[in-house]
Amino acid sequence: MLGSSLFIISSSILVTIMSIVNLLGLVMSGYMEMSGNNKQYAKFFDANASNISKNDEEHKLPSRNGMLVFYTPAFIVGLVAFTVFPHHDTRFVMVIYVLTIHFLKRILEVLFVHKFSGSMMLNAAITIGLSYALSTATMIYDQYLSQESPEPSIDLKYVGLGIFLIGITGNFYHHYILSNLRKKGDKEYKIPKGGLFDLVICAHYFFEIVEFIGVSCISQTISSFCITLGTILLLLGRSHATRKWYVMKFGGKFHKDIKAVIPYIF
């Protein structure tokens, strides 16, 4: 029922393969985060890790620069899509807009909102940046191909737009809360308070999940469904690791009832 009434089946074998590859890659990343093999950035960056060689030390990036490497390639993919593909279909235009706006927002937050204190490995930044760009390109190209296919019997694009707007607004609000935890020159992590942080430690991830659910509803393609599912599993793993990190760092100061990312559940 899901395949026949909600999501357009891709006519491209390449897109189908890339969707599966993206899903498996995100699932594996989520599993690694859950099991403690975390990507080396933000609070999980360990400059003294045994797998970081002297040569690797020469390939570290300040966190701000690394985050720009995360998001800029996918943003460029969105910009290129505006010029390369003809815009005849409302759903297709909406998908390009929301994906491009998502990554533009992240770049602007990196430049003007977030406060950074650490470093990350160049290879981690490049890997994540390429993953975002590949996922974005796959969704946009699949949407382009779907313009010639029959519309889904249940049209979710405007519902999806509403969900996306809730997600991107909530995500920005909680990023703003995080940025205000540190005063100028302060490099210490603190337990976030306010908004949904009173219920979950990764409120910004919760709203990012909402964003991608919105994108998936707008798109209604198998590729967007796979990438959204994979993103959810990745963020579940990362948030689980984040909560564990806060418990270890703050001990009894961290309220045990605060969940990882889904209020009252996980």
C-alpha positions as CSV (number, residue, x, y, z in Angstrom):
1,M,0.0,0.0,0.0
2,L,2.9,2.4,0.9
3,G,4.6,1.9,-2.5
4,S,1.4,2.1,-4.6
5,S,-0.4,5.0,-2.9
6,L,2.2,7.2,-1.2
7,F,5.6,7.0,-2.9
8,I,6.5,7.2,-6.5
9,I,8.6,4.2,-7.6
10,S,11.8,5.4,-9.3
11,S,12.3,4.4,-13.0
12,S,16.1,4.6,-12.6
13,I,18.1,1.6,-11.5
14,L,20.9,4.0,-10.6
15,V,18.7,6.0,-8.3
16,T,17.4,2.8,-6.7
17,I,20.9,1.6,-6.1
18,M,22.0,4.9,-4.7
19,S,19.0,5.1,-2.4
20,I,19.8,1.6,-1.0
21,V,23.5,2.6,-0.6
22,N,22.6,5.8,1.2
23,L,20.2,3.9,3.5
24,L,22.7,1.2,4.3
25,G,25.5,3.8,4.9
26,L,23.3,5.9,7.2
27,V,22.1,2.8,9.1
28,M,25.7,1.7,9.6
29,S,26.7,5.1,10.8
30,G,23.8,5.1,13.3
31,Y,24.9,1.7,14.5
32,M,28.5,2.8,14.9
33,E,27.3,5.9,16.9
34,M,25.1,3.8,19.1
35,S,28.0,1.3,19.8
36,G,30.4,4.1,20.7
37,N,32.5,4.4,17.5
38,N,31.6,8.0,17.1
39,K,32.5,10.4,14.2
40,Q,35.4,12.6,15.4
41,Y,33.8,16.0,15.7
42,A,32.1,18.2,18.2
43,K,32.1,16.8,21.7
44,F,33.2,13.4,20.4
45,F,36.5,14.7,19.0
46,D,39.4,13.1,21.0
47,A,42.7,14.7,20.1
48,N,44.5,11.9,22.1
49,A,42.7,9.0,20.4
50,S,45.1,6.1,19.6
51,N,44.0,6.1,15.9
52,I,45.1,9.7,15.3
53,S,48.7,9.7,14.0
54,K,51.1,12.6,13.8
55,N,50.3,12.8,10.1
56,D,46.6,13.1,11.0
57,E,47.4,16.0,13.2
58,E,48.4,18.0,10.1
59,H,44.9,17.3,8.7
60,K,42.8,18.7,11.5
61,L,40.3,21.5,10.8
62,P,38.8,24.0,13.2
63,S,35.2,22.9,13.9
64,R,33.7,25.9,12.1
65,N,35.6,25.1,8.9
66,G,34.8,21.5,9.2
67,M,31.1,22.2,9.5
68,L,31.3,24.4,6.4
69,V,32.8,21.4,4.6
70,F,29.7,19.4,5.9
71,Y,27.1,21.6,4.4
72,T,28.5,23.6,1.4
73,P,28.7,20.8,-1.2
74,A,25.0,19.9,-0.7
75,F,24.0,23.6,-0.8
76,I,25.9,23.8,-4.1
77,V,24.1,20.8,-5.4
78,G,20.8,22.6,-4.7
79,L,22.0,25.7,-6.5
80,V,23.1,23.7,-9.5
81,A,19.8,22.0,-9.7
82,F,18.0,25.3,-10.1
83,T,20.0,26.0,-13.3
84,V,20.4,22.5,-14.7
85,F,16.8,21.1,-14.5
86,P,13.7,22.6,-16.1
87,H,11.1,23.6,-13.5
88,H,7.7,22.5,-14.6
89,D,6.5,20.5,-11.6
90,T,5.4,22.2,-8.4
91,R,6.6,19.2,-6.3
92,F,10.0,19.2,-7.9
93,V,10.5,22.9,-7.3
94,M,9.4,22.5,-3.7
95,V,11.9,19.7,-3.1
96,I,14.8,21.7,-4.5
97,Y,13.8,24.8,-2.4
98,V,13.5,23.0,0.9
99,L,16.7,21.0,0.5
100,T,18.7,24.2,-0.6
101,I,17.1,26.2,2.2
102,H,18.0,23.5,4.8
103,F,21.7,23.6,3.9
104,L,21.8,27.4,3.5
105,K,20.4,27.7,7.0
106,R,23.0,25.3,8.3
107,I,25.8,27.3,6.7
108,L,24.4,30.6,8.1
109,E,24.2,29.0,11.5
110,V,27.8,27.9,11.3
111,L,28.9,31.4,10.3
112,F,26.7,33.5,12.6
113,V,25.1,31.4,15.4
114,H,27.1,28.5,16.6
115,K,30.1,29.0,19.0
116,F,32.9,26.5,18.4
117,S,35.8,25.4,20.6
118,G,37.3,22.3,19.1
119,S,38.6,20.6,16.0
120,M,37.7,17.7,13.7
121,M,39.5,15.4,11.3
122,L,39.6,16.5,7.7
123,N,38.7,13.1,6.4
124,A,35.5,13.0,8.7
125,A,34.5,16.4,7.3
126,I,34.9,15.4,3.7
127,T,33.1,12.0,4.2
128,I,30.1,13.7,5.8
129,G,30.1,16.5,3.3
130,L,30.1,14.1,0.3
131,S,27.4,12.0,2.0
132,Y,25.1,15.0,2.3
133,A,25.8,16.1,-1.3
134,L,25.2,12.6,-2.7
135,S,21.9,12.2,-0.7
136,T,20.7,15.6,-1.9
137,A,21.7,14.9,-5.5
138,T,19.9,11.5,-5.4
139,M,16.7,13.0,-4.1
140,I,16.6,15.8,-6.6
141,Y,17.4,13.6,-9.5
142,D,14.8,11.1,-8.5
143,Q,12.3,13.9,-8.2
144,Y,13.2,15.1,-11.7
145,L,12.6,11.7,-13.1
146,S,9.3,11.3,-11.3
147,Q,7.8,14.3,-13.1
148,E,6.7,12.0,-15.9
149,S,5.1,9.5,-13.5
150,P,1.5,9.5,-12.2
151,E,1.0,11.5,-9.1
152,P,0.5,9.6,-5.8
153,S,-3.1,9.0,-5.0
154,I,-2.5,10.7,-1.7
155,D,-0.9,14.1,-2.1
156,L,1.3,15.0,0.9
157,K,3.4,17.9,-0.5
158,Y,1.6,20.7,1.3
159,V,1.3,18.7,4.5
160,G,5.0,18.0,4.1
161,L,5.8,21.7,3.6
162,G,4.1,22.5,6.9
163,I,6.0,19.7,8.7
164,F,9.3,21.0,7.2
165,L,8.6,24.6,8.4
166,I,7.9,23.3,11.9
167,G,11.1,21.3,11.8
168,I,13.4,24.0,10.5
169,T,12.0,26.6,12.9
170,G,12.3,24.3,15.9
171,N,15.8,23.3,14.8
172,F,17.0,26.9,14.6
173,Y,15.4,27.8,17.9
174,H,17.2,25.0,19.7
175,H,20.5,25.8,18.0
176,Y,20.0,29.4,19.2
177,I,19.5,28.1,22.8
178,L,22.7,26.0,22.5
179,S,24.7,29.0,21.2
180,N,23.6,31.1,24.2
181,L,25.0,28.6,26.7
182,R,28.5,29.9,26.1
183,K,29.7,33.4,26.8
184,K,32.5,34.9,24.8
185,G,35.7,32.9,25.3
186,D,33.9,30.1,27.1
187,K,34.8,26.6,25.7
188,E,33.1,24.4,28.3
189,Y,30.0,22.3,27.5
190,K,26.9,22.9,29.7
191,I,23.6,21.1,30.1
192,P,21.1,22.9,27.8
193,K,17.9,24.1,29.3
194,G,14.7,25.5,27.8
195,G,12.4,24.5,25.0
196,L,12.4,20.8,24.3
197,F,15.8,20.5,26.0
198,D,13.9,20.0,29.3
199,L,12.7,16.7,27.9
200,V,15.4,15.5,25.5
201,I,19.1,16.3,25.3
202,C,19.1,16.4,21.5
203,A,16.1,18.7,20.8
204,H,17.8,20.0,17.7
205,Y,18.1,16.5,16.3
206,F,14.4,15.9,17.1
207,F,13.4,18.9,14.9
208,E,15.9,17.9,12.2
209,I,14.1,14.5,12.0
210,V,10.8,16.5,11.7
211,E,12.4,18.5,8.8
212,F,13.4,15.3,6.9
213,I,10.0,13.8,7.4
214,G,8.6,17.0,5.9
215,V,11.0,16.7,2.9
216,S,9.9,13.0,2.5
217,C,6.2,14.0,2.4
218,I,6.8,16.7,-0.1
219,S,8.9,14.4,-2.3
220,Q,6.9,11.2,-2.0
221,T,9.7,9.2,-3.7
222,I,11.4,6.0,-2.6
223,S,14.8,7.8,-2.5
224,S,13.6,10.5,-0.1
225,F,11.9,7.8,2.1
226,C,15.1,5.8,2.3
227,I,17.3,8.8,3.1
228,T,14.8,10.1,5.7
229,L,14.7,6.6,7.3
230,G,18.5,6.4,7.3
231,T,18.8,9.9,8.7
232,I,16.4,9.1,11.5
233,L,18.4,6.0,12.5
234,L,21.7,7.9,12.3
235,L,20.3,10.7,14.6
236,L,18.9,8.1,17.0
237,G,22.4,6.6,17.3
238,R,24.1,10.0,17.6
239,S,21.6,11.2,20.2
240,H,22.0,8.0,22.3
241,A,25.8,8.6,22.3
242,T,25.3,12.2,23.2
243,R,23.0,11.4,26.2
244,K,25.6,8.8,27.4
245,W,28.3,11.5,27.1
246,Y,26.3,14.0,29.2
247,V,25.6,11.3,31.8
248,M,29.4,10.5,32.0
249,K,30.4,14.2,32.1
250,F,27.8,15.6,34.5
251,G,26.8,12.6,36.6
252,G,24.0,13.4,39.0
253,K,23.7,16.9,37.6
254,F,22.1,15.4,34.5
255,H,18.5,14.7,35.1
256,K,17.9,11.0,34.5
257,D,14.4,11.6,33.1
258,I,15.8,13.6,30.1
259,K,15.7,11.3,27.1
260,A,18.0,11.3,24.1
261,V,15.8,12.6,21.3
262,I,12.2,11.4,21.5
263,P,10.3,12.9,24.5
264,Y,9.3,10.2,27.1
265,I,10.3,7.4,24.8
266,F,14.0,7.3,23.7
